[in-house]
Amino acid sequence: MRTELCGIEMKNPLIAASGTFGFGREFDELYDISCWGAVSVKGLTLRPRAGNPPARIAETASGMLNSIGLQNPGVDAFIRDELPWLVSRGIPVIANVAGSSEDEYAEAVRRLSDAPVSMIELNISCPNVKHGGVHFGTSPEAAREITAKARACCKHPLMVKLSPNVSDIAEIARAVEEAGADAVSLINTITGMAIDAVSRRPVLANITGGLSGPAIKPVALRMVWQAASAVKIPVVGMGGITTADDVAQFMIAGASAVMIGSANIADPMAGPRIIAGFERRLRELGADAPGDLVSSLRTDNPTDDGRM
Ligand SMILES: Cc1cc2nc3c(=O)[nH]c(=O)nc-3n(C[C@H](O)[C@H](O)[C@H](O)COP(=O)(O)O)c2cc1C
């Protein structure tokens, strides 16, 4: 199950996805969180943020909408109050970073560069904030610029988290690779909304939110495959993973590792269940190691065996 991602040794290729795992403390009361290959923490901004007003979550068919709006204690409080404990659990920590301006992103990355995190994940794809967030992830020029700026002040491997709310994901993936990203992760949530017919009001106070969970898996698989076909750097795939077979599918599409998000919210024990299941599934699929699955998608015609 051992996997290497941008020089980071992980005991398996499964990572807890940002925003669905907090800083790990609540989950550690239920199981030993060091079973994860790595943990990506809640999106961090330079200064603390209260997030959007409630309601911020709505259940949908086979998924959920959220409009949390990057509620977090800020980079300095994270480094002081949360990181030492997380590091002591022996898991590689991925610091997910967001901001309202290029300078804010850069300063947050600079402060995390001297902290004992294993990697920085630049979130240029948050659909739930008014300034910044997804703005940086929807044009190749903006994505290139913010990546280059972060790369210049980042001492750790830099992974850029891409938005699915674009028409050409390959173009954005190539832009951030050219700007110095060491890996890309995708997908973040797909912008959606829910309406209450009786009150004729949006269910979320923010009106729109990000859709996640099994409902988005086919879109995520398609985008992971397109991004992996477009770049040479590793791709970390996510979107709707709830089973060990889902993990295998993302790796076959081109993901070197995967992240598990909403599944942690639907079932707090999803992590250990999927990790144990993936070890079995690997053997069933005849793979000696996770790497055997990566980018192994066959696109030849299975019926094209010479028969009529
Ligand atoms: C409640 C919630 C909060 C999230 N917060 C963040 C965040 O702070 N930073 C980020 O990059 N992604 C965030 N995400 C997106 C997830 O990390 C993931 O990309 C997305 O949910 C798709 O994966 P899933 O279908 O497995 O949940 C959040 C998702 C949810 C559901």
The ligand as an ORCA input file, in Angstrom:
! r2SCAN-3c Opt
* xyz 0 1
  C     -18.210     20.863      4.025
  C     -17.092     20.937      3.015
  C     -16.057     21.842      3.201
  C     -15.001     21.921      2.268
  N     -13.968     22.799      2.495
  C     -12.910     22.802      1.637
  C     -11.775     23.638      1.892
  O     -11.692     24.339      2.909
  N     -10.753     23.635      0.991
  C     -10.792     22.830     -0.146
  O      -9.841     22.843     -0.936
  N     -11.850     22.014     -0.388
  C     -12.891     21.986      0.465
  N     -13.956     21.144      0.215
  C     -13.955     20.299     -1.002
  C     -13.489     18.866     -0.729
  O     -12.155     18.855     -0.237
  C     -13.571     18.021     -2.034
  O     -12.770     18.620     -3.035
  C     -14.993     17.906     -2.568
  O     -15.928     17.836     -1.527
  C     -15.161     16.702     -3.503
  O     -14.873     15.482     -2.870
  P     -16.023     14.562     -2.161
  O     -17.107     14.358     -3.186
  O     -15.319     13.300     -1.760
  O     -16.535     15.340     -0.995
  C     -15.017     21.058      1.126
  C     -16.073     20.141      0.953
  C     -17.093     20.062      1.884
  C     -18.198     19.048      1.651
*
